Amino acid sequence: MGAVTVCIFSFNRERFLRNCVESVRACMPYANIAIFDDDSTDPDTRRYLAEASSYCEIVAPQTVGTIKHGGLYHNMNAALELFKGSQFVCFLQDDTQVVRPVCEEEFDKIDQIFEENAQLGFIHPCFIRGVDLIKRPVDALPGPGNEFYFRKDTGQSAGIHYSDLVIFKPMRLIRAGWEFQQSEPANDRQAKALFGMMLYMWLPFAMWLPEVPAYRGKNKTLGLKLAERKKNVGFYPFRVWRQEDIVQARAQGNYQLPVAESFLQCVADTPPKPWTYNPLTGLTGLKYLNNLEVAVRRWFKRIVKM
């Protein structure tokens, strides 16, 4: 089993999945790639999965997922078991991208950090979302070494001890009795109990793409469709850093908070800043309409089963 396995969780977004996979192949050529597809129905996605099977492992879901997140957390548990022999596992999703070359020596440093910190469970590889700073500041706390920091707990439900995008040592999780729960807050509480605070990177290597189309429970409600139209959701991939960009970023020092909008550029059109990552963000009325339709669907399914 390889030293680094990148697991990409996907559903019905061929263009985004292809971009994510190709970014891993270009920036982390030594990594094994596994795509956990949540039974995509889109023909383009199905064709791409067949194409990608020649250089990625394609894993079908074994368990039916929840309404909101589909089979995401079930697939995470499958990934933990399937790749327990890997030295590291990195979780990404189809709407994310690796934005810079990541040399194998970086994982040597990550391995050293894990070995020197027995209670460390997770490292977060992504930039800070600028929209999150509107709700609360991100206060960096000193971490082990000068390339990592902790994030001060300011009361958020997730992100202090756990994120769905993480690097971890699978056997450490298994020995601790870890099992992925069905939400980020539940996993954050579990990580707090078993490990403690999650480490952040001063120079991250991955990020969610801004303003992407979304699914909730594998369906698009009317509220979600209207929100996507209002936000002009689309495909906004990031420009991949050159080696000189990395050198320049390191030369600026490690203590500039890595906010995505300050460090990353989209290849072509750039959505308005701060970027959002859920079409319903900031659209209270459409969010209410979306939640109402989801609730009605749940009620109807219960009635049908009776």
C-alpha angles and dihedrals in degrees: 000000000000125000094243125033119183113204116199118195113209148175129175099326105110097167093050094043092051090050092050094048093047091049090055092047092050099041101031105029092163094059127101111231126212123182115206102198116193096218096287114206098191109109094219091053092048091051092049092050089055090050094046093050088083091067105016134053109244114209122192120209118265097193133046110248136223124277097254104038102025111212096330099121094037087053090049090056089049089051092050091054097039095050101034087122093062118100090223135013121198119196118212132161131222092258093057133082139199103239104190141025112277113202121211090244088069089063089049087059091045090051090052091051091051093047093049093047110051094182095053111115107168144020119200113221099192138094122250115269109238092213089062090063090065090067099039139349122256109232114193118218123198114272134191108291125000097277098064139056140183123233119236113243107245097168103277117147095234141010100066099079102008145016131181087242107064149136116228145157104248098210091053089058093045093050089051091054094248120174121174111246125212099264141034093244091053091049091047090055091048092049091050090054097044105033118000130227124007119237122237126205121236087210105035123189106205139052144175113254112245125249098006126166113260143203128209113196089348090293136097113224121206089253091054093047091051091047091052090052092048093048092045090230116199147127112312108164121185127247108251113238121247120227090258089056089058092048091050093048091051091047090057090064133254100265104076107107105248100234110175096226091056097048108030135066129195117236095241127345115025120209119230115282138278089049120222128210102201118054090222094058110121094003102105098173095049091044089055090049090050093050091048093054091047090051092049091050091051091049092049092051091051091050092050092052093052 
